[in-house]
Amino acid sequence: MSEKKVLVLGAGLIGKAIAIDLCRRHAVTSADRSPEALKELAHQHPIATLVLDITDHRALAKAVLPFDLVIGAVPGALGFATLRTVIEAGRDVVDISFFPEDALALDALAREKNVTAVVDCGVAPGLCNIIAGHHHRKSPLTSYECLVGGLPREPEWPFGYKAVFSPADVIEEYTRPVHMREDGKNVVREALSGIEAIDMDGVGRLEAFNTDGLRTLLTTMPEVPRMVERTLRYPGHAELMKVFRATGLFSSELIEVDGTQVSPLSVTSALLFPQWKMKPNDEDLTVMRVTVENEEGTTTHDLLDHFDRESGTSSMARTTGYTCTAVAELVLQGKYTRKGISPPEMVGAEADHYREVMDYLKERKVNLTQRTVEPQPRTA
């Protein structure tokens, strides 16, 4: 396969891992507004750099033109507009940005521009969707559940948490209404609701709570009666975040303090983010359990991934980034060519693509275990 030209938008924890993985096989350029982040990346790897403000859509549209594929790894608040600009420029794209807008709203534009755009292509959403698509194609699902969390290996008081991706996107998870399906009906629940204790092998006791991570699955699989996504944290974190939210600390509405208009969320972010930031010696882990039910039985996929000490790559960057680069390779090799917006479940629905993604992850020691309990035969 000839070398392709790839532009990675964003040089944060995950964007950096994506660029490093792809530069082994392709000509990669990393774009970010931070010269410091780019300098560090280029110093250690054969990666070209481009200082770019992606909110300047004219500059972004011009920047993407020389490339065969664009990877979107920007904060969620910027993701939708960035994706739209890349599509308008007529460039294929694989995106991991967790934006609140509906990516399927760009489907007609992507088809018009003859663009292949795979969205939500991280670990969750992303890898879990690929798993769902794989099983749903084999036999229609009757239930889908994803439990997932990116956690520090050692929880520290008072939060028991470190942000292993954009902290702003983490807070978004704690405030965005949860869309899920119960008994065949789409329902809306409060974020951080339904807290329950869960024991996960290799990690221990965690807590699970409702978050809005199903996204495209509710549209692409309307016939599945039960669909739920729940985030995992160490015990106590969810209640603390509920207190923060109830106090108004996650509100973006301006309030007056001593004659000055301030945003509570801005203050909270300024205080929380430094405490949530991974320190140089901090290690993380990613834990995920995807359980699907259909005529073949109940199948569970478990993932437990750890910080890579040899390369210094976080687990969240590995699991999210390598899922993205696995699908990027399918696009770059001309194996996945569907035009329009493609949620990851569409990639997983093709048996060959599913197998290649799983093999790609396994090569990078991102290992999933699978077990199936076949349905009990009915008795008269």
C-alpha positions in Angstrom: 0.0 0.0 0.0 1.4 3.4 -1.0 1.9 6.0 1.7 -1.0 8.3 2.3 -1.1 11.9 3.6 -3.0 12.2 6.9 -3.9 15.4 8.9 -4.6 14.9 12.6 -6.6 17.8 14.1 -5.6 18.1 17.7 -2.4 17.3 19.5 -3.8 16.5 22.9 -3.4 13.1 24.7 -5.5 11.2 22.2 -4.6 13.2 19.1 -1.0 12.7 19.8 -1.4 8.9 20.1 -3.3 8.8 16.8 -0.5 10.7 15.0 2.2 8.5 16.5 0.4 5.3 15.5 -0.3 6.5 11.9 3.2 8.0 11.3 4.7 4.5 11.2 2.9 3.9 7.9 1.8 7.3 6.5 2.9 10.9 6.1 1.3 12.5 9.1 0.8 16.2 9.9 -0.4 17.2 13.3 -2.3 20.4 13.6 -3.0 22.3 16.8 -3.1 25.9 18.0 -0.4 25.1 20.6 3.2 25.3 19.2 4.5 23.7 22.4 2.4 20.6 22.0 3.4 20.3 18.3 7.1 20.9 19.0 7.2 18.1 21.6 5.5 15.7 19.2 7.7 16.5 16.2 10.9 16.3 18.2 10.3 12.6 19.0 8.5 11.3 15.9 8.6 11.8 12.1 5.5 14.0 12.1 5.1 17.3 10.3 3.3 20.1 12.3 1.0 22.9 11.5 0.0 25.6 13.9 -3.7 26.1 13.2 -6.7 27.7 14.9 -9.5 25.3 13.8 -12.2 27.9 14.7 -10.9 29.8 11.7 -13.0 27.8 9.3 -11.5 29.4 6.2 -8.0 28.5 7.3 -9.1 25.0 8.2 -10.8 24.4 4.9 -7.6 25.4 3.1 -5.4 23.3 5.4 -7.2 20.0 4.8 -7.0 20.1 1.0 -3.6 18.4 0.5 -4.6 15.3 2.5 -6.1 12.0 1.8 -7.7 11.7 5.2 -8.4 14.0 8.1 -8.7 12.8 11.7 -10.8 14.9 14.1 -9.5 14.8 17.7 -10.7 18.1 19.0 -12.8 19.0 22.1 -16.5 18.3 21.8 -17.5 21.9 21.8 -15.6 22.4 18.5 -16.3 19.0 17.0 -19.4 19.5 14.9 -18.4 22.7 13.2 -14.9 21.3 12.5 -16.4 18.1 11.0 -18.8 20.2 8.8 -15.9 22.3 7.5 -13.9 19.2 6.6 -16.8 17.6 4.8 -17.5 20.9 2.9 -13.9 20.8 1.8 -14.6 17.3 0.3 -12.1 15.4 2.5 -12.7 11.9 4.0 -12.6 12.0 7.8 -12.6 9.8 10.8 -13.7 11.7 13.9 -13.6 11.0 17.7 -15.0 14.4 18.9 -17.7 13.9 21.5 -19.9 16.8 20.4 -23.6 17.3 21.5 -25.0 17.8 18.0 -26.4 15.0 15.9 -23.7 13.9 13.4 -26.3 12.3 11.1 -27.5 15.9 10.3 -24.4 16.1 8.1 -25.2 13.0 6.2 -26.8 14.7 3.2 -23.8 17.1 2.9 -21.3 14.3 3.1 -23.1 12.4 0.4 -23.3 15.5 -1.8 -19.5 16.0 -1.3 -18.8 12.3 -1.9 -17.2 12.1 1.5 -16.7 9.0 3.7 -17.1 10.3 7.3 -16.9 7.9 10.2 -17.9 9.6 13.4 -17.8 8.8 17.2 -14.9 6.5 16.4 -13.3 6.2 19.8 -13.7 3.5 22.5 -17.2 4.5 23.8 -18.8 5.6 21.6 -16.9 3.8 19.0 -15.6 0.3 19.8 -18.7 -0.5 21.6 -20.8 0.5 18.6 -18.6 -1.7 16.3 -19.3 -4.6 18.6 -23.1 -3.9 18.5 -23.1 -3.6 14.8 -21.3 -6.9 14.4 -23.7 -8.9 16.6 -26.8 -7.1 15.3 -25.9 -8.0 11.7 -25.6 -11.7 12.7 -28.9 -11.7 14.6 -31.0 -8.8 15.6 -30.4 -7.6 19.1 -33.0 -7.6 21.8 -30.8 -5.8 24.4 -27.6 -3.7 24.4 -25.7 -2.4 27.4 -22.4 -0.7 27.6 -20.6 0.0 30.9 -17.4 2.0 30.4 -15.0 4.2 32.4 -11.6 5.8 32.0 -10.1 5.9 35.5 -6.9 6.6 37.4 -5.1 3.4 38.5 -5.0 4.8 42.0 -8.0 6.9 43.1 -7.1 10.1 45.1 -9.4 12.0 47.5 -11.6 13.9 47.1 -12.7 13.1 43.5 -11.3 9.6 42.9 -10.9 10.7 39.3 -8.5 12.1 36.7 -9.6 13.4 33.4 -8.1 11.1 30.7 -9.7 13.1 27.9 -11.1 16.6 27.6 -12.3 17.7 31.1 -14.9 19.9 29.5 -16.3 16.8 27.8 -16.4 15.0 31.2 -18.6 17.7 32.7 -20.8 17.5 29.7 -21.4 13.9 30.5 -22.6 14.9 34.0 -25.1 17.5 32.7 -26.4 16.3 29.3 -29.8 14.6 29.5 -29.5 10.8 28.9 -31.3 9.3 25.9 -31.9 5.5 26.2 -34.5 2.9 25.3 -36.6 0.9 27.8 -39.3 -1.6 26.7 -39.1 -0.5 23.1 -39.6 3.2 23.9 -37.1 6.0 23.8 -36.9 7.8 27.1 -34.9 10.6 28.6 -33.3 10.3 32.0 -31.2 12.7 34.1 -27.4 12.4 33.8 -25.8 10.7 36.9 -29.1 8.9 37.6 -29.5 5.2 38.4 -26.3 4.9 40.5 -25.5 1.2 41.3 -22.5 -0.8 42.5 -20.8 -2.9 39.9 -17.9 -5.3 40.5 -15.4 -5.5 37.6 -12.7 -8.1 37.4 -9.2 -6.7 37.8 -10.6 -3.4 39.2 -12.9 -4.1 42.0 -16.0 -2.3 43.2 -17.1 0.6 41.0 -20.3 2.5 40.5 -22.3 2.8 37.3 -24.7 5.6 36.4 -26.6 6.7 33.3 -24.8 8.9 30.7 -25.8 10.0 27.2 -23.5 7.7 25.2 -25.8 5.7 22.9 -26.0 8.5 20.4 -26.4 7.1 16.8 -27.4 3.6 18.0 -30.8 4.9 18.9 -31.3 5.9 15.3 -29.5 3.1 13.4 -31.0 0.3 15.6 -34.6 1.5 16.3 -35.9 -2.1 16.6 -33.8 -3.0 19.6 -36.1 -3.0 22.7 -33.5 -2.1 25.3 -30.4 0.1 25.0 -28.4 1.7 27.8 -25.0 3.2 28.3 -23.6 3.7 31.8 -20.4 5.4 32.9 -18.1 3.7 35.5 -16.3 5.6 38.3 -14.9 4.8 41.7 -17.6 4.8 44.5 -18.7 8.2 45.7 -17.7 10.3 42.6 -21.2 10.4 41.1 -22.9 11.7 44.2 -20.2 14.4 44.6 -20.8 15.5 41.0 -24.6 15.6 41.6 -23.9 18.0 44.5 -21.8 20.2 42.3 -24.5 20.2 39.6 -27.3 20.9 42.1 -25.3 23.8 43.6 -25.2 25.3 40.1 -21.4 24.9 39.7 -21.9 23.3 36.2 -24.1 26.1 35.0 -22.9 28.3 32.1 -25.5 31.0 32.9 -24.0 34.2 34.1 -24.5 35.3 37.8 -23.4 38.5 39.5 -20.7 38.3 42.2 -19.6 41.6 43.8 -20.9 43.5 40.7 -19.1 41.2 38.2 -20.8 38.8 35.8 -19.3 35.4 36.0 -20.0 31.9 34.7 -20.1 29.3 37.5 -18.9 26.7 35.0 -15.9 28.8 34.1 -14.9 29.1 37.8 -15.5 25.4 38.4 -13.5 24.5 35.4 -10.6 26.7 36.5 -10.6 25.0 39.9 -11.3 21.4 38.9 -9.2 20.9 35.8 -5.8 21.4 37.4 -6.8 18.9 40.1 -8.1 16.4 37.4 -5.0 16.7 35.2 -2.9 13.6 34.9 0.5 14.2 36.5 3.7 12.9 34.9 3.8 9.7 37.0 0.0 9.1 37.0 -1.3 5.9 35.3 -4.8 5.2 34.1 -6.9 2.3 33.1 -9.9 1.8 30.8 -12.6 -0.7 31.7 -15.5 -1.6 29.5 -18.2 -4.3 29.4 -20.5 -4.6 26.4 -23.4 -7.0 26.8 -25.6 -7.9 23.9 -28.5 -10.3 23.7 -30.0 -12.0 20.6 -31.1 -15.4 19.4 -27.5 -16.6 19.8 -27.7 -15.9 23.5 -26.0 -13.4 25.8 -22.6 -12.3 24.7 -20.3 -10.2 26.9 -17.2 -8.4 25.7 -14.8 -7.3 28.5 -12.0 -4.8 28.1 -9.4 -3.9 30.8 -6.5 -1.9 29.4 -3.7 -0.2 31.4 -1.3 2.7 30.9 1.6 1.7 28.6 4.7 2.4 30.7 7.1 1.6 27.8 5.7 4.3 25.5 4.2 6.5 28.2 0.8 6.3 26.4 -2.4 6.6 28.5 -4.9 3.7 28.3 -7.6 6.1 27.2 -5.4 7.3 24.3 -4.6 3.7 23.4 -8.2 2.4 23.4 -9.7 5.5 21.8 -6.8 6.3 19.5 -6.2 2.8 18.2 -9.9 2.2 17.5 -9.8 5.4 15.4 -6.6 4.5 13.6 -7.9 0.9 12.9 -10.9 2.4 11.1 -8.7 5.1 9.5 -6.7 2.3 7.9 -9.8 0.7 6.5 -10.6 4.1 4.8 -7.1 4.7 3.7 -6.8 1.3 2.1 -10.1 1.7 0.2 -11.8 -1.1 2.2 -14.4 1.1 3.7 -15.8 3.5 1.2 -19.5 4.1 2.2 -20.3 7.8 1.4 -22.1 9.9 4.0 -22.0 9.8 7.7 -21.1 6.4 9.0 -21.5 5.6 12.7 -19.1 2.9 13.9 -21.9 0.3 14.1 -22.0 0.4 10.3 -18.3 -0.5 10.1 -18.8 -3.4 12.6 -21.7 -4.7 10.6 -19.2 -5.9 7.9 -17.6 -9.2 9.2 -14.2 -8.5 7.5 -14.0 -5.0 8.9 -15.0 -6.2 12.4 -12.2 -8.8 12.3 -9.6 -6.3 11.0 -10.4 -3.8 13.7 -10.2 -6.5 16.4 -6.9 -7.8 15.0 -5.5 -4.3 14.8 -6.3 -3.7 18.5 -4.8 -7.0 19.5 -1.6 -6.2 17.7 -1.4 -3.2 20.0 -2.2 -5.3 23.0 -5.7 -3.8 23.5 -7.3 -7.1 24.3 -11.0 -7.9 24.7 -12.4 -11.2 26.0 -15.6 -12.6 24.8 -18.0 -15.1 26.3 -21.4 -16.3 25.2 -24.1 -18.0 27.2 -26.4 -19.7 24.8 -30.1 -19.5 25.4 -31.7 -22.3 27.4 -34.0 -24.5 25.2 -37.6 -23.9 25.8 -39.6 -26.7 27.5 -43.1 -27.6 26.7 
